[in-house]
Amino acid sequence: MRGGYAAPAQLIRLPWRLIFVVLAIGIFGAMVLYSAAGGSMKPWAAPHLVRFLAFLGLAVGMSYIRPETYRDLAWPAYGGVILLLIITLIVGTVGGGAKSWLELGVIRIQPSELMKPVSILLLAGFYGSLPPGEVRRFNAVWPPLAILVVPIALIILQPDLGTTLLLVFGVFSVMFLAGLPLWYFIGGGLSVAALIPIAYAFMMPHQKKRVLIFLDPEQDPLGAGYHLTQSKIAIGSGGIFGKGFLNGTQSHLHYLPEQHTDFIFSAMAEEWGLIGGLFLIICFVLLFRWGMQVSVESKGRFERLAAAGLTMTIFFYFAINMMMVMGLAPVVG
């Protein structure tokens, strides 16, 4: 390079286009939180930016760690998160109707969220070491299911059905991409469908109401259906170009519940409209495309499955949240 200066090889190898996309998502999110608080950095935008930049830096640092290290640490991490889930059930903090938060001095964590990437890495390591001829046998099915039973049971006891579903979807994605026969998933899907009435019986009262409201949103628009009704009003009122930055009424007048978490997309759509929604979707599509490209170009089986599984977990998180706030899926909580 000119002047005799050569940029460090590590900086050159960084996926700068991806980092810019992630920065765009994070900064856009901070703007939406700033507006949702009535034009204030507190209480949501400032902490969001601090966490976002801190974890972005952490992600960049973790990108230099060898994949084998993540594979080797998967089992210890799994045991550690199981322990945290047990502690959460005993001394955890209730938030959003579920006892899923754990106070650790200066930080507050949700152990069930940690189980998502840990389970992906664990199964990627399992299938990565499994001989190709064993993938289509039952020996490739029961270990992942056994691994899932304990964390799913602990998360359901919180109860947190939404996180449970995302955990299952992410794990099943790894199993599918590993090459398990399609009829395993068809049979599993039919079994799950048959168990829906039993699962419904074990749901909390507020979760049952949310499922019924999904089937008939107009039956209780001021009660159990209030959240979804206000979400649809916010999204629909935004139109194509939105009401404008800091001009949202549903969020500013507190008609829109949980506008800084569960219904953040609705708050964004009201002010930024269809254009803002498309911008956000395109950014995430670019993120998913990059993740799957990393999977395709990876040489090792563990790396391929880990990259694809983590990417699909983010995809399900994004897609299911959008479907919930638009009334295309039950707001299960």
Rosetta blueprint (number, residue, H / E / L):
1 M L
2 R H
3 G H
4 G H
5 Y L
6 A L
7 A L
8 P L
9 A H
10 Q H
11 L H
12 I H
13 R H
14 L L
15 P L
16 W H
17 R H
18 L H
19 I H
20 F H
21 V H
22 V H
23 L H
24 A H
25 I H
26 G H
27 I H
28 F H
29 G H
30 A H
31 M H
32 V H
33 L H
34 Y H
35 S H
36 A H
37 A L
38 G L
39 G L
40 S L
41 M L
42 K L
43 P L
44 W L
45 A H
46 A H
47 P H
48 H H
49 L H
50 V H
51 R H
52 F H
53 L H
54 A H
55 F H
56 L H
57 G H
58 L H
59 A H
60 V H
61 G H
62 M H
63 S L
64 Y L
65 I L
66 R L
67 P H
68 E H
69 T H
70 Y H
71 R H
72 D H
73 L H
74 A H
75 W H
76 P H
77 A H
78 Y H
79 G H
80 G H
81 V H
82 I H
83 L H
84 L H
85 L H
86 I H
87 I H
88 T H
89 L H
90 I H
91 V H
92 G L
93 T E
94 V E
95 G E
96 G L
97 G L
98 A E
99 K E
100 S E
101 W E
102 L E
103 E E
104 L E
105 G L
106 V L
107 I E
108 R E
109 I E
110 Q L
111 P H
112 S H
113 E H
114 L H
115 M H
116 K H
117 P H
118 V H
119 S H
120 I H
121 L H
122 L H
123 L H
124 A H
125 G H
126 F H
127 Y H
128 G H
129 S H
130 L L
131 P L
132 P H
133 G H
134 E H
135 V L
136 R L
137 R L
138 F H
139 N H
140 A H
141 V L
142 W H
143 P H
144 P H
145 L H
146 A H
147 I H
148 L H
149 V H
150 V H
151 P H
152 I H
153 A H
154 L H
155 I H
156 I H
157 L L
158 Q L
159 P L
160 D L
161 L H
162 G H
163 T H
164 T H
165 L H
166 L H
167 L H
168 V H
169 F H
170 G H
171 V H
172 F H
173 S H
174 V H
175 M H
176 F H
177 L H
178 A L
179 G L
180 L L
181 P L
182 L H
183 W H
184 Y H
185 F H
186 I H
187 G H
188 G H
189 G H
190 L H
191 S H
192 V H
193 A H
194 A H
195 L H
196 I H
197 P H
198 I H
199 A H
200 Y H
201 A H
202 F L
203 M L
204 M L
205 P H
206 H H
207 Q H
208 K H
209 K H
210 R H
211 V H
212 L H
213 I H
214 F H
215 L H
216 D L
217 P L
218 E L
219 Q L
220 D L
221 P L
222 L L
223 G L
224 A L
225 G L
226 Y H
227 H H
228 L H
229 T H
230 Q H
231 S H
232 K H
233 I H
234 A H
235 I H
236 G H
237 S H
238 G H
239 G L
240 I L
241 F L
242 G L
243 K L
244 G L
245 F L
246 L L
247 N L
248 G L
249 T H
250 Q H
251 S H
252 H H
253 L L
254 H L
255 Y L
256 L L
257 P L
258 E L
259 Q L
260 H L
261 T L
262 D L
263 F L
264 I H
265 F H
266 S H
267 A H
268 M H
269 A H
270 E H
271 E H
272 W H
273 G H
274 L H
275 I H
276 G H
277 G H
278 L H
279 F H
280 L H
281 I H
282 I H
283 C H
284 F H
285 V H
286 L H
287 L H
288 F H
289 R H
290 W H
291 G H
292 M H
293 Q H
294 V H
295 S H
296 V H
297 E H
298 S L
299 K L
300 G L
301 R H
302 F H
303 E H
304 R H
305 L H
306 A H
307 A H
308 A H
309 G H
310 L H
311 T H
312 M H
313 T H
314 I H
315 F H
316 F H
317 Y H
318 F H
319 A H
320 I H
321 N H
322 M H
323 M H
324 M H
325 V H
326 M L
327 G L
328 L L
329 A L
330 P L
331 V L
332 V L
333 G L
